[in-house]
């Protein structure tokens, strides 16, 4: 985000007005709100598919570690 600095001898109200205009014209506030509130959630079918693929990848990685093709990791995520 660009820096908006207060001009010399500018009142806080005029600075705030100028800052609000900058936000409206740049549409950064609108995009932030869209990202926060208007992003669609995953439905149950997508959640199940994602969980199954993650489980399959975990099993595959575990198998590859067992046969020695992947190095053992000491990185515990939990």
C-alpha positions in Angstrom: 0.0 0.0 0.0 1.3 3.4 -0.9 2.2 5.8 1.9 0.0 8.8 2.3 1.6 11.5 4.4 0.1 14.6 5.9 1.0 17.8 4.1 2.6 20.6 5.9 0.0 22.6 7.8 -2.9 20.3 6.7 -5.7 19.7 9.2 -6.4 16.2 10.3 -9.9 16.3 8.8 -8.7 17.3 5.4 -6.0 14.6 5.6 -8.6 12.0 6.5 -10.9 13.2 3.7 -8.0 12.9 1.2 -7.1 9.4 2.6 -10.7 8.2 2.2 -10.7 9.5 -1.4 -7.5 7.7 -2.1 -8.9 4.4 -0.8 -12.1 4.8 -2.8 -10.2 5.6 -6.0 -7.7 2.8 -5.6 -10.4 0.3 -4.8 -8.1 -1.4 -2.3 -10.8 -1.3 0.4 -13.3 -2.9 -1.8 -11.0 -5.7 -2.8 -10.1 -6.3 0.8 -13.7 -6.6 1.8 -14.4 -8.9 -1.1 -11.6 -11.2 -0.1 -12.8 -11.2 3.5 -16.5 -11.7 3.1 -17.3 -12.7 -0.4 -15.0 -15.7 -1.0 -17.1 -18.9 -1.5 -16.6 -21.7 1.0 -15.7 -25.2 -0.1 -18.7 -27.4 -0.2 -18.7 -30.9 1.4 -17.8 -32.6 -1.9 -14.7 -30.5 -2.3 -13.7 -30.9 1.3 -14.0 -34.7 1.0 -12.0 -34.7 -2.2 -9.3 -32.6 -0.7 -9.1 -34.8 2.4 -8.9 -38.0 0.3 -6.1 -36.5 -1.8 -4.2 -35.4 1.3 -4.6 -38.9 2.8 -3.3 -40.5 -0.4 -0.3 -38.2 -0.6 0.5 -38.9 3.0 0.3 -42.7 2.5 2.5 -42.4 -0.7 5.1 -40.3 1.2 5.1 -42.7 4.1 5.7 -45.6 1.7 8.5 -43.8 -0.1 10.2 -43.1 3.3 9.9 -46.7 4.2 11.6 -47.9 1.0 14.3 -45.2 1.4 13.4 -43.0 -1.6 12.5 -40.0 0.6 14.7 -38.9 3.5 13.4 -39.3 7.1 12.1 -36.0 8.4 12.3 -34.9 12.0 9.8 -32.1 11.3 6.8 -32.9 13.5 3.9 -30.6 12.6 1.8 -31.3 15.7 
